[in-house]
Amino acid sequence: MNELKHYLAPTSLDQAVECLKDGDVTILAGGTDLTPQSQAGRVKIKHTLMNIRHIPQLSGITLEGKEIRIGTLATITEIMAHPLVRQHLPVLVDACNHFASDQIRNAATLGGNICNASPAGDTLIPLLVLDASVELASMPEAKLYRHSMPLSTFFVGPGKTRRSLCELVTCVRIPLPAEGHVARFHKLGTRPALDISTISIGIAGTLKEGILSNVRVAFGAVAPTPVRASQTEKALEGQRLDEATIEKAAAVARDEVKPIDDVRASAWYRKEMIHNITKRILSHVAQA
Ligand SMILES: Cc1cc2nc3c(=O)[nH]c(=O)nc-3n(C[C@H](O)[C@H](O)[C@H](O)COP(=O)(O)OP(=O)(O)OC[C@H]3O[C@@H](n4cnc5c(N)ncnc54)[C@H](O)[C@@H]3O)c2cc1C
C-alpha cells in the first residue's frame, strides 16, 4: 500500500503535467467527490496529492471562435452565473440549478464532475447533448501536448474514463448552438434538492417549422455511463414533432435504455420514467 508522501500545488500547466508523468498522482480539484470517497475508503489517495486549483490556465469561461471554452476549474456556481453560458447554453444552467447545494456548487468543478464519471453526474447530460468535447494535456516528451475527444467517447464505466494517468483535463469546448437550437434537461430524484438522479434526460436539436433535426438525446443513471440514445435520436431526426412522432420516440427511448434495479429505483420504474419524461419534454418543445 502506498502512503501519501507528497502534496503539490503547481502554479502552471507545464508543472502539473510534468508531475503527472510519474503516474502515481491523485488530482484534487474541489474535493467534493475525492474527500468523501477517500474518507469512506472507496478511493485510495496515491503517493502524491496534486492540488490543481492554483493553475490559471485551467480557469475561465471564454468565447473562442465558434466555441465556448469552459476551464476545468470552473465551479458550478461560476457556470450558472456566467453571461456566455446563460445566453448560449441555458440547458447547462438548468442542470446546474439542480446540482447539490450552494455550498457544494461553490467548490465543485466541471472537470471534477466529468472525471468522477458517475452515470448520474448532472452536467454530463447537457454537455452530451451540446456535443461537448474534452481537452486533455500531457507531457510525453519535454513538450506540452494537448488533444481533444468527444465527451460521448470519454466514459467507459462507472468512475472510469479514457483519460490516462499522465493526462490532465484542461477544459471543455462546446460549439455555439445554431439558430433554431432547442435544448431541455430534466432530473428526476426522490427529493426536489440535494439528491442524486434516479434518471436524467437531455434532448437537443434544431427546430425549424415544426421539424426537429440535428437531434441529440442523452440519458443519465440508466447505464454504467451517461449515454447518448442513438435509436431515440433516429426516431426523431428530420421528423415533424407531432403527437405520433413524440409517442413513437418515447416508446423507443423506453426500449433503448437498459437500467438496473438499485437502492434509488427499480429498472422498471426507470424505464417508465424515461418514457414519460421524454414524452413530456418533447411535448413542451413542440408547443414552444
Ligand atoms: C453533498 C454532495 C452533493 C452532491 N450533489 C451532486 C449533484 O447533485 N450532482 C452531481 O452531479 N454531483 C453531485 N455531487 C458530486 C460532486 O460534487 C461533483 O461530482 C463535483 O463536480 C466534483 O468536482 P470536484 O471539483 O469537487 O472534484 P474532485 O472531488 O476534486 O475530483 C473528482 C475526481 O476527478 C478527478 N479530477 C478532478 N479534476 C480533474 C482534472 N482536471 N483532470 C483529471 N482528473 C481530475 C479527481 O482526481 C477525482 O478523481 C455531490 C457531492 C456531495 C458531497
Ligand as a Chemical Component Dictionary entry (heavy atoms), coordinates in Angstrom:
data_LIG
# 
_chem_comp.id                   LIG 
_chem_comp.type                 NON-POLYMER 
_chem_comp.pdbx_formal_charge   0 
_chem_comp.three_letter_code    LIG 
# 
loop_
_chem_comp_atom.comp_id 
_chem_comp_atom.atom_id 
_chem_comp_atom.alt_atom_id 
_chem_comp_atom.type_symbol 
_chem_comp_atom.charge 
_chem_comp_atom.model_Cartn_x 
_chem_comp_atom.model_Cartn_y 
_chem_comp_atom.model_Cartn_z 
_chem_comp_atom.pdbx_ordinal 
LIG C1  C1  C 0 -23.288 16.547 -0.601  1  
LIG C2  C2  C 0 -22.929 16.321 -2.052  2  
LIG C3  C3  C 0 -23.889 16.510 -3.027  3  
LIG C4  C4  C 0 -23.579 16.315 -4.370  4  
LIG N1  N1  N 0 -24.561 16.516 -5.288  5  
LIG C5  C5  C 0 -24.292 16.334 -6.593  6  
LIG C6  C6  C 0 -25.304 16.570 -7.579  7  
LIG O1  O1  O 0 -26.424 16.976 -7.273  8  
LIG N2  N2  N 0 -24.987 16.321 -8.872  9  
LIG C7  C7  C 0 -23.742 15.889 -9.263  10 
LIG O2  O2  O 0 -23.521 15.689 -10.464 11 
LIG N3  N3  N 0 -22.763 15.671 -8.356  12 
LIG C8  C8  C 0 -23.001 15.896 -7.039  13 
LIG N4  N4  N 0 -22.021 15.668 -6.110  14 
LIG C9  C9  C 0 -20.697 15.188 -6.554  15 
LIG C10 C10 C 0 -19.609 16.274 -6.759  16 
LIG O3  O3  O 0 -19.913 17.464 -6.083  17 
LIG C11 C11 C 0 -19.388 16.588 -8.247  18 
LIG O4  O4  O 0 -19.105 15.430 -8.990  19 
LIG C12 C12 C 0 -18.289 17.640 -8.471  20 
LIG O5  O5  O 0 -18.458 18.267 -9.725  21 
LIG C13 C13 C 0 -16.868 17.091 -8.395  22 
LIG O6  O6  O 0 -15.977 18.164 -8.624  23 
LIG P1  P1  P 0 -14.745 18.469 -7.661  24 
LIG O7  O7  O 0 -14.053 19.659 -8.215  25 
LIG O8  O8  O 0 -15.166 18.557 -6.248  26 
LIG O9  O9  O 0 -13.894 17.164 -7.924  27 
LIG P2  P2  P 0 -12.833 16.396 -7.001  28 
LIG O10 O10 O 0 -13.522 15.747 -5.866  29 
LIG O11 O11 O 0 -11.685 17.286 -6.671  30 
LIG O12 O12 O 0 -12.348 15.300 -8.064  31 
LIG C14 C14 C 0 -13.223 14.312 -8.559  32 
LIG C15 C15 C 0 -12.424 13.326 -9.412  33 
LIG O13 O13 O 0 -11.988 13.919 -10.612 34 
LIG C16 C16 C 0 -10.545 13.930 -10.710 35 
LIG N5  N5  N 0 -10.221 15.218 -11.322 36 
LIG C17 C17 C 0 -10.687 16.442 -10.944 37 
LIG N6  N6  N 0 -10.273 17.380 -11.809 38 
LIG C18 C18 C 0 -9.518  16.744 -12.745 39 
LIG C19 C19 C 0 -8.821  17.177 -13.923 40 
LIG N7  N7  N 0 -8.811  18.461 -14.307 41 
LIG N8  N8  N 0 -8.173  16.259 -14.669 42 
LIG C20 C20 C 0 -8.189  14.952 -14.315 43 
LIG N9  N9  N 0 -8.831  14.474 -13.216 44 
LIG C21 C21 C 0 -9.478  15.373 -12.445 45 
LIG C22 C22 C 0 -10.060 13.738 -9.281  46 
LIG O14 O14 O 0 -8.795  13.126 -9.244  47 
LIG C23 C23 C 0 -11.153 12.836 -8.718  48 
LIG O15 O15 O 0 -10.923 11.509 -9.130  49 
LIG C24 C24 C 0 -22.276 15.895 -4.745  50 
LIG C25 C25 C 0 -21.290 15.722 -3.769  51 
LIG C26 C26 C 0 -21.602 15.930 -2.428  52 
LIG C27 C27 C 0 -20.532 15.738 -1.391  53 
# 
loop_
_chem_comp_bond.comp_id 
_chem_comp_bond.atom_id_1 
_chem_comp_bond.atom_id_2 
_chem_comp_bond.value_order 
_chem_comp_bond.pdbx_ordinal 
LIG C1  C2  SING 1  
LIG C2  C3  SING 2  
LIG C2  C26 DOUB 3  
LIG C3  C4  DOUB 4  
LIG C4  N1  SING 5  
LIG C4  C24 SING 6  
LIG N1  C5  DOUB 7  
LIG C5  C6  SING 8  
LIG C5  C8  SING 9  
LIG C6  O1  DOUB 10 
LIG C6  N2  SING 11 
LIG N2  C7  SING 12 
LIG C7  O2  DOUB 13 
LIG C7  N3  SING 14 
LIG N3  C8  DOUB 15 
LIG C8  N4  SING 16 
LIG N4  C9  SING 17 
LIG N4  C24 SING 18 
LIG C9  C10 SING 19 
LIG C10 O3  SING 20 
LIG C10 C11 SING 21 
LIG C11 O4  SING 22 
LIG C11 C12 SING 23 
LIG C12 O5  SING 24 
LIG C12 C13 SING 25 
LIG C13 O6  SING 26 
LIG O6  P1  SING 27 
LIG P1  O7  DOUB 28 
LIG P1  O8  SING 29 
LIG P1  O9  SING 30 
LIG O9  P2  SING 31 
LIG P2  O10 DOUB 32 
LIG P2  O11 SING 33 
LIG P2  O12 SING 34 
LIG O12 C14 SING 35 
LIG C14 C15 SING 36 
LIG C15 O13 SING 37 
LIG C15 C23 SING 38 
LIG O13 C16 SING 39 
LIG C16 N5  SING 40 
LIG C16 C22 SING 41 
LIG N5  C17 SING 42 
LIG N5  C21 SING 43 
LIG C17 N6  DOUB 44 
LIG N6  C18 SING 45 
LIG C18 C19 SING 46 
LIG C18 C21 DOUB 47 
LIG C19 N7  SING 48 
LIG C19 N8  DOUB 49 
LIG N8  C20 SING 50 
LIG C20 N9  DOUB 51 
LIG N9  C21 SING 52 
LIG C22 O14 SING 53 
LIG C22 C23 SING 54 
LIG C23 O15 SING 55 
LIG C24 C25 DOUB 56 
LIG C25 C26 SING 57 
LIG C26 C27 SING 58 
# 
